[in-house]
Amino acid sequence: MAEKENNEELLNLFNLLTRFQEIELEDVEMEIGDFELWLQSRSVAHTALSKTVRATPSLRRKPTNILQADFMPPVEQYPGKVVEVTLGATKGEGGTRGKSITIGGEEAPAFYLFETPPPHPPVISLDVFDTKIPLAKPVKMHFADVMEDPVAWAKLAVDKYGADMITLHLISIDPLVKDTSPTEAAKTVENVLQAIDVPIVIGGCGDPKKDLEVFEKVAEVGAGERFLLSSVTQDMDLERACAVAKKYGHAVLSFTPMDLNQARQLNRQLYDFLPKTQIIMDTTTAALGYGLDYAFTIMERARLAALMGDPELQHPMSSGTTNAWAAREAWKKMDPEWGPREFRGPIWETVTALTLLLAGVDLFMMMHPAAVKTLKDTIQRLTVGQPVSPKNIADWVAAKI
């Protein structure tokens, strides 16, 4: 029975082999018992052998190297261009900042260095709050000593963590928190201005009426400093908000939920009061695990539409990347397979930032120093366009059969 099955397997193998004209085996050992070679008469055998030799095709040589071919990337020309917006003003520009930062100006998708390299790299603004707020432990450990002092917090962000900018969130002005007056808020801004010399984003509390009152006072205190007022929304008195920005030389953050039609509409309304060069847009950042794919898609569509000539979306984009910490996976104690939250949280913010970097975001508002450093390093590498050595990746996988 076993011999019959063995014969059937050999027959199947021979049937498969008959499909090929030539078979080459490597590293094969064959054990042969009795071997008989039958030859016909000399003349007949010689004739048959000659025909066989003549009919045998020449052996194909194996290629010894990869075919060399030139690659030309498909370079496109885009009819649209993102406007440039400058934040912060030096003494020569009417302010007191040690430097000013320009973002925008792209004429190609993000990091298409083979088409048109971006004129300005993306920048990172580190979050600072004017009052103590609940923070995830991995973040709190870096700022625990300064959480009740926004001036010290801002200095730490710049001096130790190398922030390009800082975002001063005036949380205390919220009527449901401390209801800090516009005058008190302006005093805090003035103190921070004197302590650091980088450009500043002024964040409100989300109450459109109170934010506007505070923006008016803060804009006056920081006249000429070219703040970014974050943010103006559709439920705010836009004419009044833009009048403040225009009078004192500040930019505004046009904030909408993840809807390109609403983004277009709000920007269109702002054009009645402000030039394009004073408007940055934010279409809302949903973190990893909370709809990051939606945030990426909206931002990517906005950027591509801008390059294709949509005038209402031709603005630099901002991302509130700190929203990554709203995802419970970033801070909550979870099962061991999720890993320690001290690492998980920064990774959550980093992945959110890196994803949106590829969508074309120009300004990132972030919180954790490790995430900030990783994003900075990545921006540097992508901007410089360092070539990859093939020898480092050629043997990345091996298999034994």
N, C-alpha and C positions, 0 to 999 in steps of 0.2 A: 504493500500500500504506500509506504513511504517512498519507495523507488518510483512508483507511478507519479506521485505528486511532484517529485524532483524532476522527472522527465517533462512533465507539463510546464513547470516553471522555466526549464531550459528552452522548450519550444516557444513559449511566449517571449522569452528574451531574444531568440533568434528572429522571430517575426518583427520585433521592434527594430532590431539591428538592420533588417533588410531595407528599411526606409532611408538609410544613409549610404552615400557613395563612399565615404571615407570616415574612419573613426581613429582618433589618436588617443592613446592612453598614456598617462604619465604615472610614474611611481607605482607600477603594477608588478606584482610577483605572481608567477604561475607555476604550479607544481604539476608536472606531466609524468605519467607512468610510462607505459609502453608507447613508443612513437614510431610509426611506420610511414615511409615515403615511397610511393609507387611511381616508377618512371616508365614511360612507354619506350618504344624503340628510339634510337638516337635521332633519326631524321624526323620522326613525328614529334617527339618531345621537343626537339630544337625549334621546329616550326611553331608549335603551340606556345613555347616559352617566348619566342620572338614577338608573336602577336600580343601576348600578355604584356610584355614590357612596353611595346609601342602603345598599347591601349591605356596603360596606367598613367593617369594625370600626374603632373609634377606636384610635389608637396608644397603647400602654401606656407610661407614664412610668417611666423608670428610677429606682430608689430612690437618694436622695442621701445617706442616712446609715443606720447600722445600727439595727434595731429596738431600742428601749429596753425592757428588762424587768428587774424586780427578781429577784435571786437569793437564795433562803433556803437556807442549807446544812442538810442533814438532821441535826439534832441528836439524838443518842442519849443515853439514860440507862443507865449500867452499874451492876449491883448490887454489884460488887466494888471494892476500893480497895487500892492498894499501901501497905504499911506504911512509916513513916518511920524511918530509922536515922540517928543522929547520930554522927559521928566527930570525935575531938579534943575536948578540954575546956579551957576558959579557966580563969583563976584562980578566978573566981566559981563555976565548975562543978566545982572540985576538981582541976584540972590546971594546966598551965603554958603552954598554947598561946595564941597571939595571937588565934585565932579557932577556932570549931568549925564543921563543915560538916554539913548535913542533906541527905540524898538520899531519893528515894522520894516517896510521898504522891500519886502520879498517880491520877486518876479517869477518864482517857480515854487513847486511844492517843497515841503520841508526837507532840507538836506539833499536836494537834487544837485549835488555839487558839479555833476557833469553838464548841467544846463546853466543855471545862474546861481553861484554861491550866495547865501544870505548876506546882506550888507552889515547886519548887526546880529550878534548871537543872542539867544534868549537869556533873560535875567531872572534872578530869584530874589524875592522879598520875604524876609523872615517875619513871622507874626509876633507882635507885642501887644499886650492888653493893658488898659489903664486901670484895671482892678483885678483882684484875685478871682480866678474862675476855676471850676473843676477841670483838671487835666488828667489824661491817662498817665499812669505811673512811669512808663518809659520816657515820656516827655517831661513830666514834672521833675524827674531826677536831675535834669540839666538846668532847670530854671527855678528850683525851689527857693533859692536865696534872694531872688529878685522879683518874685511874683506880685509883691505889693508895691513895687516901685518901678513904674514904667520907664523912668529915665535910666535907671541901672539896667533894666531889662534890655533897652535899646542899645546901650553901650556894650553889653555882653554879646548881643547878636552881631554887632559890627566888629568889635575888637577880637573876640574869641572865635566866632563862627564864620567870619568873613562875609556877612550879608552884603549883597550889592545894594539892597534897599531894605527898608523896614516898613511894615504895615502896622500902623498904630490904630488898633481897634478901640474905639471909644464906647465900650460896652456899658460903662457906668451911666451914660446919658439916658439909657432905656427907662421909661417911666415905671416899668415893673421891676427894675433893679435898684438903682440909687437915684434916678432922675436928676443926675448932675446937670447943672445949668450950662448954657452955652459959654458963659464967661469962664467958668471953672474948666471946662473942656479946652477952651482956647489957651488957658494958662498951662495946662498939661502939654499941649502941643508946642507952646513956646519953650518950655523947659527941655523938651526932647530935641527941638531944633538946635538949642545951644549946646547940647551934649554930644551930638553926632553930626557928621557932615555929608551923609549920603542922602539921596532923594527919598521922599517919604510919601507913602500912601495913607490917606486918612479914611478909616473905615467907620461907618455909622453903626447904629444898633438895629436897623431894619424898620424902624417906625418912620414913615415918610415925612410926617409933619415935624417931628423932633429932629430928625437928621438934617432937614433943610435949615432949621433954625441954627443948629450947631455949625453946619457948613458955612453959613453966612459969616459967623463970628470967626471961625477958624481960618477961613480964606482971607479975611482981613488981616489977621495976625501974621499969616504967612505970605503976605502979598509979595509977588515976584519970585517965590520959591518953587513955583511950578509943581504943586501937589497933584496927586491923583485923588480926586474925591470919589470915594467908593461907598455907595454907588447911586446913580440916578435910575429911577424905575418909572414904569408907565403910570403908576398911581401917585406920582409926585408932581408938584407944580414945576413943569419943565422950564418954562420961560424964566421963572424966578431962580431956579437952580443954575441955569446956563448964564444968566445975567451975572451971578456971583463969580462963576468961573471965568467969564470973559473979562470982567472988571479987574480982577486981581491976578489974571494970567495963569490959571490952573487948568488941568485936564479933568475930564469926567469919565467914569466907568459906566458904560451903558449895559445895564444888567437885565437879562430876560431869562425865563425858563427855557428848557430845551425845545425851542420852536423857532425856526429860521424866519418864518413870516412875522412873528412878533419882534425879532431882532431887527428885521428890515424896517418895520413900522416905527419902532422907537428911534432908530438912527435917522430915519427920514424926518421925524419930528424935531430931532435935535439940530438938523441942518438949518432950521429956520432961525437958530440963535447962535450957533457955534460953527467955526470952520472944522473941517474933517480932521485937521492936525491936532485937535484937542479932544478927540474921542477915541477911547479904547473900548472894545466890546467883551462881554463875558456872557456866554450862553449856558452857564451853570455846569459845574463839575459834579458828576455822580461818581462815587469812588468804586474801586474794585469791589465786586460783590453787591454793589448797590446800583448797578446799571452803567458801569464804565463803558460798555460797548455803545450805549446810546450817546453818552457824552462825546466819545471819540467820533462817532459817525456824524453828529451835528457839527462839530468843529471842523472835521475834514471837509464836509460838504460846504461849509461857510468859506473855507480857504480856497477850495477849488472854484467855487462860484465867483469869488473875488478875482481870481486870476483869469477867469473867463470873461470878466468885464462887468460883473454886477456891482454898481457903484455904492450900493447901500451896505455891502458886506466887506468893503475894502479897508478894514481897520485891523490893527494889531489885536491879538486875542489874549485875554487874561484867564488864568485858571485858579480857582480857590482850592488848591490841591490839599489843603489841610482838611477838607471834607472827608478825606480817607479815614480820619480818626473817628468819624461817625459810624463807620461800619463796626459792628460788634466784634467781628473776627480780628480787628486790629488791636483791641485792648482787653477783651474778656478772657478770663481763665477758661480754657477749653481742654479737651482730651489730649493726652500726651502726643498723639500723632500730629497735632497741629503745631507742635513746637513751642518753645518758650515765647511768651508775648513780648518780652524785652527785644526779641529779634523780629517777631511777627509784625508788630506795629510799624517799625521803620520800613520793613519790606513792603507792607501794604501801601504806605505813602510813596515809596520809591517806584513801585510798579505803576501806580496811578499816574505819577509824574512822567515816567518814561513813555507810557502809552500816549499821553496827550502831547508829549514833545514831538512825536512822529506825526501828529495831526496838524502841527504848525503853531502851537501855543508860543507866545512871545514873552509872557510875564507869568511866573509861578509864585503864588503866595503859599509858603510852606512853614513847617514847624519843627520837625525833628532834625538835629544837626547831621546825623548820619545819612538821612535821605537827601538833605541839601548837598552834602559832599559828593554823594554818588551821582546825583543829577549834574552837578558842576563838572565832574570828571568826564561824564558821558558827552556833555555839550562840547567840551574841549576836544575830545577825540573826533566827534562827528564834524565839528567845524573845521578842524585842521585837515580831516580826510586822510588819516594815516593809512598807508597800504598794509595789507595783510600778507605775511610771508607764507607761501604755499607749503613750505616744509613743516610749518607748525600745525597744519591741519590734514596733511596727506595721510597720516597713519592714525587717524582718530578712531578707527574701528578695526578690529581683527576678529577672525572667526576660525574655529577648528571643527572639521567634520569627521 
